[in-house]
Amino acid sequence: MQSSARWRRGWTGLALALAGALATVTATANPLANARYELGRGLQLPALALTFAGYAAVRAQHLEHADARLDLRDFSVFTIWQPSPRWQAFSEIEFEHLVVVDDRGPTASDIEVIVERLYVDYAATDTLTVRAGRYLTPFGRWNQVHAEPLVWTVSRPLVTQLTIPDHGTGAALLGSVALGLNTLDYTLYVDDSADLDPVNGVADFEDFDLPGLSNDFRHAGGAQLRYHFFGDRAELAASWASYAFTDTPGHMHAFGVDGLLRWQRLELSGEFAWRDNSEFRNDRGGFVQAVVRLVGQLHGIGRVEHYRSGILDRETSRATLGLGWRPLPPLNFKLEYSAGDARDLAPDGVQMSFSLLF
């Protein structure tokens, strides 16, 4: 744990130093000239080419065989520096479990500081960007938009956590091309986390502890294609990755598809994935989720999911019902109940959260 904390501090120090250096290098006589703040879009400082934004989330849980718990779970700060139209540096520093209140009272002993993302982009052309650094793995849709204010449920589907590590460190080529009135996004990436990521081997899963399964790449390569159509109200995507886990034997090959459709009051989405585990039984799973606008900005949410893990030798199904209220786009109140048949992986219970993009 001491090693983990030391490496996490190293990532954080690097990100903070970068942010400070960028501000110093680009300082002007009046750094606050034309500064403006907009809820959900952050503080923009045009004179420094800087934007500061982020999100915060408070979560309450009452899960089976666990204490009731109130958790200031996430406080995440984005720093964006764009000195020219082609160059952009981005960092996301996340403070987790700042205050936890349970049956033993309030505590701040579980605080973690994590660098979620830290990369530099270069827009080589209008359709090609080169990225280098630490990024969210482009596999499926949920993993790339998983921030609490942006998703409909408090809990995260198992297929979006167990199939593939949620971060990579290396290089990527990405961009979008027009296909008539529609758009095709593409991403190609290579990862060398074993050599480039100082926190390699200590990353946690978001919702549980799973001895014997890593949430880190050792090395990886992959690609994703995402097609936007129907006036950008629909998406279809295919993902592929070939990789080795840190501390897990064998070489994995994962394939996934995901989709999204918004129509009037209804949003339908789903993700499905299959993984060849080499030395173990294969993994497979997925979910289907429906969101219906009930009245005003109050939404009803239902999701069913199933996952079988060959490495863990476990299989589970789970159903989730919930409500989501977004009085303003940056604000999200959520309440849900989940029940399944493998409670060590996904315990039954009630969860609620309040989250804010700032």
Backbone torsions as a table, in degrees:
resi	resn	phi	psi	omega
1	MET	NA	-37.0	177.3
2	GLN	-63.9	-40.5	177.5
3	SER	-62.3	-42.6	178.6
4	SER	-59.4	-47.6	-178.7
5	ALA	-62.9	-39.2	-179.2
6	ARG	-63.8	-45.2	179.9
7	TRP	-67.4	-37.4	177.9
8	ARG	-63.3	-40.0	176.4
9	ARG	-63.9	-35.5	178.0
10	GLY	-62.3	-45.8	175.9
11	TRP	-60.5	-45.4	-176.9
12	THR	-64.6	-43.3	178.4
13	GLY	-60.3	-39.7	178.5
14	LEU	-63.2	-44.8	-179.3
15	ALA	-66.1	-42.8	178.9
16	LEU	-65.8	-39.4	177.9
17	ALA	-63.5	-40.2	178.3
18	LEU	-62.2	-46.0	179.9
19	ALA	-61.2	-43.1	179.5
20	GLY	-65.9	-40.9	179.6
21	ALA	-64.3	-41.0	-179.8
22	LEU	-62.4	-43.4	179.8
23	ALA	-64.6	-39.5	-178.9
24	THR	-67.4	-46.8	-176.8
25	VAL	-62.3	-36.8	-174.0
26	THR	-96.3	7.3	-176.5
27	ALA	-60.5	143.8	176.9
28	THR	-124.5	178.4	179.8
29	ALA	-61.3	-33.1	178.7
30	ASN	-131.4	83.8	-175.3
31	PRO	-64.7	-17.8	-178.6
32	LEU	-95.5	7.6	179.7
33	ALA	-58.9	128.3	177.9
34	ASN	62.5	20.7	177.7
35	ALA	-64.9	145.1	178.5
36	ARG	-150.3	150.4	178.1
37	TYR	-125.3	137.3	175.6
38	GLU	-136.3	126.5	-179.7
39	LEU	-57.2	127.5	-178.7
40	GLY	93.0	-17.0	-179.7
41	ARG	-120.5	-7.9	171.9
42	GLY	87.9	-172.3	179.5
43	LEU	-96.3	119.9	-179.0
44	GLN	-106.8	128.3	180.0
45	LEU	-119.4	85.3	-175.6
46	PRO	-59.2	-33.4	-178.3
47	ALA	-64.3	-25.6	178.7
48	LEU	-105.7	-0.8	-175.8
49	ALA	59.3	30.8	-175.0
50	LEU	-116.4	147.2	170.4
51	THR	-134.1	133.1	174.3
52	PHE	-116.3	129.0	-179.4
53	ALA	-150.5	-167.6	177.6
54	GLY	155.4	-163.1	178.1
55	TYR	-153.1	160.5	176.3
56	ALA	-134.2	149.3	-178.8
57	ALA	-145.2	133.5	173.5
58	VAL	-113.9	131.6	-176.7
59	ARG	-125.6	137.7	173.0
60	ALA	-117.6	137.5	-176.7
61	GLN	-135.8	141.2	167.5
62	HIS	-135.4	88.7	-174.3
63	LEU	-106.4	154.9	-178.6
64	GLU	-58.3	136.1	177.0
65	HIS	60.6	30.3	177.4
66	ALA	-145.5	154.7	176.5
67	ASP	-65.9	147.9	167.5
68	ALA	-60.9	144.7	-168.4
69	ARG	-148.5	134.5	172.4
70	LEU	-117.7	128.9	-167.6
71	ASP	-138.3	119.4	166.5
72	LEU	-75.4	84.9	-162.3
73	ARG	-75.3	-42.9	-174.2
74	ASP	-135.5	135.4	165.6
75	PHE	-137.3	103.8	-169.7
76	SER	-116.2	131.4	-176.6
77	VAL	-116.6	125.9	176.0
78	PHE	-99.7	136.6	170.8
79	THR	-122.9	122.9	-178.5
80	ILE	-123.1	123.2	178.0
81	TRP	-120.8	121.7	-179.5
82	GLN	-128.5	85.3	-176.2
83	PRO	-71.9	-18.8	178.0
84	SER	-150.9	164.6	-179.7
85	PRO	-59.2	-24.4	-176.6
86	ARG	-94.8	-22.2	-175.4
87	TRP	-109.9	137.3	174.5
88	GLN	-149.1	135.4	172.9
89	ALA	-112.2	139.7	-176.5
90	PHE	-136.3	135.6	172.3
91	SER	-136.0	146.8	172.6
92	GLU	-130.4	112.6	177.5
93	ILE	-105.5	124.6	-175.1
94	GLU	-115.4	127.9	174.1
95	PHE	-102.3	119.8	-175.1
96	GLU	-112.1	146.0	174.4
97	HIS	55.6	48.2	-178.1
98	LEU	-62.1	-41.1	175.7
99	VAL	-139.4	129.9	177.0
100	VAL	-123.7	131.2	176.8
101	VAL	-120.1	121.8	175.9
102	ASP	-138.3	-159.5	-176.2
103	ASP	-63.3	-17.3	179.3
104	ARG	-94.5	0.0	179.7
105	GLY	101.0	-173.4	-178.5
106	PRO	-76.8	146.7	176.7
107	THR	-150.1	154.0	174.9
108	ALA	-126.7	26.3	-174.8
109	SER	-82.1	-11.1	-176.5
110	ASP	-102.0	16.2	-176.4
111	ILE	-62.0	133.7	173.8
112	GLU	-127.0	144.8	175.1
113	VAL	-120.8	119.5	-171.6
114	ILE	-129.4	138.1	170.2
115	VAL	-89.8	104.0	179.6
116	GLU	-70.9	-45.2	-179.2
117	ARG	-142.4	145.5	175.7
118	LEU	-160.2	100.5	-175.4
119	TYR	-150.0	165.6	175.9
120	VAL	-120.6	134.1	176.6
121	ASP	-110.8	140.4	171.0
122	TYR	-126.7	117.9	179.2
123	ALA	-82.9	94.1	-176.9
124	ALA	-68.1	-39.2	176.1
125	THR	-142.1	-178.4	177.7
126	ASP	-67.3	-17.9	-176.6
127	THR	-119.4	4.8	-178.5
128	LEU	-139.4	125.1	174.5
129	THR	-122.8	137.6	176.9
130	VAL	-104.2	129.4	-177.5
131	ARG	-121.9	140.4	176.2
132	ALA	-138.3	130.6	178.7
133	GLY	138.7	-152.3	-179.2
134	ARG	-100.3	127.4	-173.0
135	TYR	-139.6	164.7	172.5
136	LEU	-76.4	132.5	-176.6
137	THR	-61.4	124.2	179.6
138	PRO	-80.9	73.1	177.4
139	PHE	-134.8	117.5	-172.9
140	GLY	74.9	-176.5	-178.6
141	ARG	-102.7	-40.7	-172.5
142	TRP	-59.3	-43.5	-174.8
143	ASN	-60.4	-27.6	-177.1
144	GLN	-90.3	-9.4	178.7
145	VAL	-131.5	31.9	-167.8
146	HIS	-80.7	-0.3	178.9
147	ALA	-56.9	138.3	-172.3
148	GLU	-50.5	-42.2	-179.1
149	PRO	-69.7	-14.6	-171.4
150	LEU	-100.2	-9.8	-178.6
151	VAL	-115.1	160.1	-170.4
152	TRP	-85.6	-21.5	-175.6
153	THR	-120.8	157.7	176.4
154	VAL	-72.7	-45.7	-179.9
155	SER	-80.3	157.3	-178.1
156	ARG	-111.8	133.5	179.7
157	PRO	-57.8	142.4	-176.5
158	LEU	-60.8	-37.5	-177.3
159	VAL	-62.3	-26.3	-179.8
160	THR	-82.5	-8.7	179.3
161	GLN	-109.9	-38.2	-169.2
162	LEU	-91.5	-20.3	-174.5
163	THR	-71.7	-40.4	-169.5
164	ILE	-154.4	143.8	176.4
165	PRO	-56.1	146.0	-172.9
166	ASP	-86.2	-4.9	177.1
167	HIS	-131.7	151.5	170.6
168	GLY	-135.1	158.7	176.6
169	THR	-133.1	116.8	-177.0
170	GLY	169.5	-129.9	-176.8
171	ALA	-134.7	155.1	-179.9
172	ALA	-147.7	150.4	169.1
173	LEU	-114.3	129.1	-177.3
174	LEU	-147.6	159.8	179.1
175	GLY	172.4	-175.1	-179.9
176	SER	-136.8	143.0	175.8
177	VAL	-128.9	143.3	178.9
178	ALA	-81.7	135.6	174.0
179	LEU	-124.3	85.7	-173.2
180	GLY	67.8	-125.3	177.5
181	LEU	-86.7	-1.9	-175.6
182	ASN	-109.8	176.6	-174.9
183	THR	-135.9	141.1	174.4
184	LEU	-118.2	118.5	173.7
185	ASP	-93.5	144.2	177.3
186	TYR	-136.7	150.0	174.6
187	THR	-143.9	132.3	170.6
188	LEU	-123.1	133.5	-176.0
189	TYR	-144.2	152.8	172.2
190	VAL	-129.5	145.7	-175.4
191	ASP	-129.2	139.3	173.1
192	ASP	-135.6	57.2	-176.0
193	SER	-60.6	-32.9	-177.7
194	ALA	-58.4	-33.2	-177.8
195	ASP	-103.8	-25.7	-171.6
196	LEU	-105.2	-19.9	-173.5
197	ASP	-103.4	112.3	-177.8
198	PRO	-69.0	-14.1	176.8
199	VAL	-100.6	13.1	-178.3
200	ASN	-59.2	129.5	177.7
201	GLY	97.7	-4.1	-177.3
202	VAL	-125.7	6.0	-178.0
203	ALA	-68.8	136.9	179.3
204	ASP	-90.9	158.7	165.9
205	PHE	-80.4	155.4	-172.9
206	GLU	-67.4	-39.9	-169.6
207	ASP	-116.8	-4.4	-175.3
208	PHE	-162.4	166.1	173.5
209	ASP	-103.0	129.0	-177.6
210	LEU	-130.1	88.0	176.2
211	PRO	-58.3	136.1	178.6
212	GLY	95.1	-5.9	178.6
213	LEU	-129.1	129.2	-176.5
214	SER	-93.3	148.7	172.2
215	ASN	-110.1	30.8	179.7
216	ASP	-133.7	139.4	166.2
217	PHE	-71.7	153.7	160.0
218	ARG	-97.0	-55.2	171.3
219	HIS	-142.0	152.0	-178.8
220	ALA	-159.1	159.9	169.8
221	GLY	-149.7	148.5	-177.8
222	GLY	-169.9	-179.7	-178.0
223	ALA	-155.2	157.0	174.5
224	GLN	-145.8	140.0	170.9
225	LEU	-121.1	132.4	-179.2
226	ARG	-132.4	122.5	-176.2
227	TYR	-106.1	121.9	177.5
228	HIS	-101.9	129.8	-178.4
229	PHE	-151.0	-174.5	179.4
230	PHE	57.2	48.0	-179.0
231	GLY	63.7	31.9	-178.5
232	ASP	65.6	17.5	174.9
233	ARG	-92.7	-1.0	-179.7
234	ALA	-139.8	149.0	177.3
235	GLU	-139.4	144.9	168.0
236	LEU	-134.7	137.3	-176.9
237	ALA	-142.5	151.7	173.4
238	ALA	-128.0	136.9	-178.8
239	SER	-127.8	147.7	176.2
240	TRP	-142.6	143.7	176.0
241	ALA	-149.9	144.4	173.7
242	SER	-125.6	125.1	-170.1
243	TYR	-162.2	166.3	170.5
244	ALA	-118.6	134.3	172.7
245	PHE	-73.9	151.4	165.4
246	THR	-72.9	132.4	174.9
247	ASP	67.2	16.4	174.7
248	THR	-131.5	126.8	-175.2
249	PRO	-70.0	157.6	174.4
250	GLY	94.3	168.9	178.0
251	HIS	-118.7	130.8	-172.6
252	MET	-103.7	150.5	171.8
253	HIS	-130.6	120.6	-176.5
254	ALA	-119.6	141.7	177.4
255	PHE	-130.1	138.7	-179.2
256	GLY	-145.5	153.2	171.9
257	VAL	-132.2	147.3	175.5
258	ASP	-146.7	159.2	-178.2
259	GLY	-152.1	159.7	-179.4
260	LEU	-149.1	137.2	175.9
261	LEU	-140.0	124.9	173.6
262	ARG	-112.0	126.3	-178.9
263	TRP	-146.5	112.4	-179.1
264	GLN	53.3	-115.2	-177.3
265	ARG	-89.4	1.4	-170.3
266	LEU	-114.4	139.7	169.2
267	GLU	-128.0	124.2	176.0
268	LEU	-114.2	137.1	177.9
269	SER	-148.5	162.4	177.4
270	GLY	-170.2	156.5	174.2
271	GLU	-138.8	142.8	179.1
272	PHE	-139.7	139.8	-177.0
273	ALA	-145.6	152.8	175.9
274	TRP	-137.6	139.4	-178.2
275	ARG	-134.6	128.5	172.7
276	ASP	-83.9	115.2	-173.7
277	ASN	-92.1	6.3	175.2
278	SER	65.7	-76.0	-173.9
279	GLU	-100.0	2.8	179.9
280	PHE	-131.9	173.0	169.6
281	ARG	-60.5	154.1	-178.3
282	ASN	-71.5	157.1	170.5
283	ASP	-98.6	148.8	171.3
284	ARG	-159.2	152.2	178.3
285	GLY	174.1	178.9	179.2
286	GLY	177.7	178.9	176.6
287	PHE	-147.9	157.6	170.3
288	VAL	-128.3	133.8	-176.2
289	GLN	-132.8	137.6	176.4
290	ALA	-123.3	136.1	177.0
291	VAL	-126.2	128.0	-178.5
292	VAL	-124.1	128.1	175.3
293	ARG	-76.0	118.4	-175.0
294	LEU	-86.1	-56.5	179.1
295	VAL	-157.8	136.5	-176.6
296	GLY	56.2	-125.9	178.6
297	GLN	-107.1	23.5	176.2
298	LEU	-94.5	128.1	-175.1
299	HIS	-123.4	144.7	170.4
300	GLY	-100.0	139.3	-175.3
301	ILE	-127.1	135.7	172.4
302	GLY	-135.9	138.6	180.0
303	ARG	-144.7	138.7	170.5
304	VAL	-122.8	143.7	-178.0
305	GLU	-147.9	159.7	177.8
306	HIS	-147.3	141.7	176.6
307	TYR	-148.5	136.5	172.9
308	ARG	-121.8	122.9	179.6
309	SER	-106.8	117.8	176.2
310	GLY	-72.0	-36.4	-179.7
311	ILE	-66.6	-44.3	-179.6
312	LEU	-83.8	-12.4	-176.2
313	ASP	55.3	48.3	178.8
314	ARG	-137.7	155.0	178.6
315	GLU	-142.5	137.3	-177.7
316	THR	-148.3	150.0	168.7
317	SER	-121.0	148.2	-178.3
318	ARG	-148.1	144.9	175.0
319	ALA	-123.3	142.7	-178.8
320	THR	-132.9	131.8	174.0
321	LEU	-123.2	138.3	-177.4
322	GLY	-159.3	176.2	175.0
323	LEU	-127.2	143.9	175.2
324	GLY	-134.0	133.7	-180.0
325	TRP	-124.9	123.0	178.5
326	ARG	-121.4	83.5	-179.1
327	PRO	-62.5	-30.6	172.0
328	LEU	-134.0	151.6	-178.3
329	PRO	-52.4	-36.1	-178.9
330	PRO	-80.8	-8.7	-175.6
331	LEU	-106.2	139.6	-177.2
332	ASN	-144.2	115.8	173.3
333	PHE	-107.0	130.9	-176.4
334	LYS	-134.3	143.1	175.8
335	LEU	-140.2	133.7	-177.6
336	GLU	-153.6	159.0	173.0
337	TYR	-128.2	133.0	179.4
338	SER	-124.6	144.8	176.3
339	ALA	-144.2	138.3	-179.3
340	GLY	-149.6	-171.9	-175.7
341	ASP	-116.2	13.5	173.6
342	ALA	-139.2	83.8	-166.5
343	ARG	-76.0	-14.4	173.5
344	ASP	-72.1	-31.6	176.5
345	LEU	-82.6	-43.7	-174.0
346	ALA	-143.4	85.4	-176.0
347	PRO	-65.6	146.9	175.3
348	ASP	-67.6	152.8	174.1
349	GLY	152.5	-176.1	-176.7
350	VAL	-109.1	136.4	174.5
351	GLN	-135.3	149.2	174.3
352	MET	-144.0	157.6	179.3
353	SER	-153.1	156.5	169.2
354	PHE	-125.3	129.4	179.7
355	SER	-136.5	154.7	-173.3
356	LEU	-143.5	127.0	166.9
357	LEU	-86.1	127.9	-177.5
358	PHE	-123.2	NA	NA
